[in-house]
C-alpha cells in the first residue's frame, strides 16, 4: 500500500475512535473463532461488534454465527470488487469494531450500499448453509412441491431463502429498532429500508434449475428446484441500485415518520430501491469527518476516460508513473502425454499512481 494511503487510513482511524459505531457486527468477518462458538453460547458476550439484542440472538442461534461471519466476509469482498475502480473503493480500516470507518455514519449512497450488501450477504450465507446441511435447524425448502403449470416436477433441494432472509432481518435489523430522535430515526429508517432492499434482491434473483431424466439423455421427465444465484450477481444488482438510488427526506405522515423523495417530481421509491439522505462527497481528499481516504496513492489507468482514469481518479492533481519488471509464464506447449511446458518471460510494465 502506498505510504500516503497508509497515512490517510491512520488519520481516519484516530478520528473514528471518537465516534459512535456503525455496522459493528461486520467485525465478525475478522474473527476466526466465530464459527466455533461453544454450544452454550457463553462466548457470544465476547464477540466484537454485537449489541445486547444481537448477543441474545447469538446465544439462541449459536450454530448460525459461522454463517453470519461468512456473510460478512462475502459482503466486504463483493463491495470491494464492485467499487475497485471508483474513488471510494470500499476500503476497510484496521479498527477492531469497524470495517468502513465513518462512511457508514453519513447517510449517503455508499452507506446505503454497505447496508444492502451486508444484509444480503447474511441472507445468502445462511440460506446456503441450510441447503448444504451445515445447520441442524433448517434445511431445504420443502414447501415447493408437486407439478408446475409448465409440466415439470418440483423436486431436489430448493434453497430455503425464506429462512435465510428471515434470520438476516432478525439479526441485522435489530440494532436499528427503537431508535429515538428525529435525525437518528431518519437514519434508522434509511438503514432498515436498505437492509430490506438487499434481501429483496436475493429473493428476486432466485432461479429455477432443472435436470432431465430419461433413456439416452431424453427429457421424458424433468425435475426442477429453486436456487440462489452466485453472490456476484447479487452484488452487481445492488450496484445498479446504488447508481440509481433515490435521495429522500424524513416526513411525518400521521403518527409515523416516513422517507419520501426529496424532489416531489420523482416517483416514490420501491422496496427494492436504495435510498439515501445526504449527497456523497467527491472522495478526492482525505476527510476524517466524511470518512474519505482521498485518492492519493491510488493506482489509475492513464488510457481510460472513465472514473478509473488518472484524470478523474486523481481529481486533477496529476499522477506519477513507475516502471515495474514482472515475470510470467509464456510460450506454453502441450507435450504428449500429458504435460504443459512453458518458458518464463520477463517484461517491463508501467504503473500510474495519483499524487
N, C-alpha and C positions, 0 to 999 in steps of 0.2 A: 504494500500500500504506500502511496506517495506520502512523504513526511508532512506536507501541508494538509493533506486529508486527515492524517492521524491527529494533527493538532486541532483540527476542526472537531473531530469526534471528542477529544478530551475536553475542550472548552464547553461543548454542548453537554457533556456528561456532568461537569461541575454545576452548570446551571440547572440541569434536570433534577439533580439531587434535592433541590429546594422546592420542587413542585409536587403536587399530588400525583398519584399513579394513574396510568391509563389502562390499557388492556393487559393487566398484570398477569393473568393466567397464561398468556402466551409464553411466559418464562418457563413453563413446563417443558417447552421444547429443548431447554438446556439441561434438563435433569435426566441423567442416565438411569436413575432409580425409580422413575415414575411408573414403570411397568412392573415393578417388583414390590409395590406397597403390600405389607402383610395383610392377611385376611381379616384382621381385627379392625383395620382402618386407623390404627394408632398413629401411623406416620402421616396421615392426612393433615394433621395440625402443623406439621413441619414443612409441608410443600410450599415453596415460594409462590407468591402471587395470588393466592386464593383468599377471597373474603370469607367471612364466617359461614355465610349461607352456602358457598361453594364447598367449604370443608365438610359441611353436613352431607351434601350430595356425594362427596368423595367417600365418606365413611359408609354410606348406604350402597354405593356402587363402586367398591374398590377395584374390581376387575376391569372397569371401564377406563380407568385413568391412563393405562398404557395407550389406549386408542386415542384419548384426548391429547396426550403428548405427541403421538404420531400425526394427528390432525394439525396441531400447532406447527410442527416441523414442515409438513406439506404446504401449509398456508404461507409461511415465511419464504420457502423456496419458490413457490409459484409467484408470489408478489415480486420477488427479485428477478425472476425470469421475465415477467410481463413488463417491468419498468427498467430493464437493464440499459436501455438506450435513452432514457429520459433524464432530465436534470435531477429530479428526485428519483432515486433508483432503489427505494425501499431499503436503505441502509439500516443495519441494526447497530445498537450502541452497547458497549460492554458493561451494562448495569444488571445486577442480579435480578431485578424485578421489572425491568423494562426492555422491550425489544426495539422500539422505534423512537424512543425519546419523546420529545414534546410534540411531535407530529400529530399523535392521536388526541391531543387536547384541543386542536384548533377548530374542529367542526368544519373542515374543508373537504374537498374531493378525495384527497389522499386518505384522510381519516375514514371516510365513507368506504373506500375500497378495503382498507385493513379490516374493518368490522365485518364486511360482507364476506371476504375471502376466509377469514378465520372461523366464522360461524359455519360456512360451507365446508371447511376442512374437517371440523369435528363431526359434522353430519356424515360426510363421505367416509371418514375413517371408522366411525362406529358402525355404520352400515356394512362396510366391507368386513369388519371383524365378526359381525353377526353371520354373514353369509359363509364365511370360511370356517365357522365353528370354533373360533377362538374364545367366544363368550358363552357362558352357560345359560344366561337368562334370555337370550334371543337367538334366533336362527333365521331360516329362510322365510319369506313372506308366503304363508300358507293360504292367504285369502284369495290369491289369484289361481282359480281352479276352473275345470270344465272346458267346454269347447267354445272358441271365439266365433264371432259372426263371420270371420273370414275362413272358417273351417278347420283351423289348426287347433291342436290340443295344448292347453296351458299345462306345462309340467316343468320338471327341473327345479332349480333353486333360484327363485326370483329374489333380487336384492330387497331387503326389508328397509326401504328408505323411510317408511313411516316411523319406525323405531329410531333410526339414526337422527332424523330431523327433530323428533320429539325430545331426545336426550340433549341434542345441541341447544334447543330452545330452553330447556330446564337449566342446563349448566351455564351456558354463555350469557343468557339474558338476565339471570338472577341478580347480577351486580348492578343492573340498571333500574331495578324495581324500587319503588319507594323513594325516589329522588325528589327532594323539595327545593323550592326556589325557582323563580321564573327562568333564569338563564340555564341553570343546571337541568331543569325539567326539559327545556328545549333540546339540549344536548342529549339527554336521555331518550327523548322521543326519536331523535335522529339516529342514534345508535341502534335502538330497537328496530326501527324500520329497516336499516341497512343490514342488520343481522338476519332479519326475516327474508330480505331480498336475496341474500346469498344462499339461504336454504332453499328458496323457491327455484333458484337456478338448478340446484341438484335434482329437484323433483321434476322440473320441466324437461331436463335433458335425458331423462331415463329413456332407454332404447329397448326395443323388442328384438331379442336374439333367438334364432331358431336352428333346429337340427332336423335333417331329413332322415327318414327310416324307410328301408325297403331293399329289395333284391338289386344287386349291382348298382348301387347308388341312386336308385329311383326314389321318388319322393311320394310313395304311397301314403305315408303318414308323416306329418310334421308336428314336432313339439316345440313350444316356444316358452320363453320366460323373460321377465323384465330385468334389465341390467343397467347399472350406473355407467356413465361414460368415464373415460380417463379424466383425472383431475385437471389435466392440461386444457381440456375442452371447457371445463367449468371456469378455470382462470381466464380463458380467452373471452368467454361470455361476460363475466363480471367486468373485465377490462373494457369491453364495448359499452357496458352500462356506465362505467366511470367516465368515458368520453362524452356520453350523452346525459350526464347527471343533471338533476333539477335543483336550482337554488331555491330554498324555501325560507319562510319566516314562521315564527310561532304565533298562533292566533287563538284566542279563547272563543270557542263556539259552544254556547250554552254553558254547561258547568265544566266542560273539559277543554284542555288545550290540544290544538291540532297543528300540524305542519301544512301550510298551503304555499303554492308557488309565489315567489316574491313578485314576479311580473304577472299581473292579473290576466294578461293576454295569453299566457301559456295555459295549456290544458293541465288538469290535475295529474300528478304522478300516479303510477300504478304501484301495486305491491311488489313488483319486480324491478322497479326503477331505483337507482341510488339517488339520495338527496343530500344536500349539504347546506350549511348555514352561513358560511363566510367564504369569500374568494381565496384562492390559493396564492401564496407569494410566488415570485418567479424562480426562487431557489438558486439564484445566481451567487449570492454572497452568504457567508456564514452568519446565521442569525439565531442565537440560542432561544429567543422569545418564540419564534415560529417553529423551531426545530430544524431549520435549514442548515445543512452542512456545507452549502455552496458547491461550486463545481471546480474549484482549484485542484489540480492534480488528477482530474478525471480524464480518462482516455477518450479521444474523439476521432471521428472519421473525416480526414481532410477533404475527401472527394464527395462527401454527402451534403445535400442541401436540406436534409431533414433535421429533426431535433438532435440526432446523434452527430451531426456535422460540427466541425470545430467552430464555425461561425456562431451557431446558435448555442451549442453546449457551453462554449466559453464566454458567452454573453458579451462578445465584442472585445474581450480583454486580450485576445491573441493566444497563441499556443507555442510550445516548444517541441521540436522533433528529436527523437533519439533513434539511433541505429541499433539493431539487435541481431545477433547471429543465432540461428536456430538449426538444429539437426533433425532430419526426418527421414523416414523410410521412403525409398523411391525405386523406380525401375524393377518392380516386383514381377517375378515369373513363377509360374506353376511348374513344378517338376514331378513327372510321373514316377512312382506314386508314393507318397501323397504329401508333398511339402511345398511351401512357398518360400522362395528366397528373394531377398531384397538387398539393394545397396543402400548405403547411408549418404544422403545428400546434405550439403551444407549451403545455406543461403542466408542472405542478409535482408532483413526487412526494416521498415521504418515505422515507428510508432509516434503518435502525437498526443500531447498532454496539455490540458488547459493551464494557463498561467493564473 
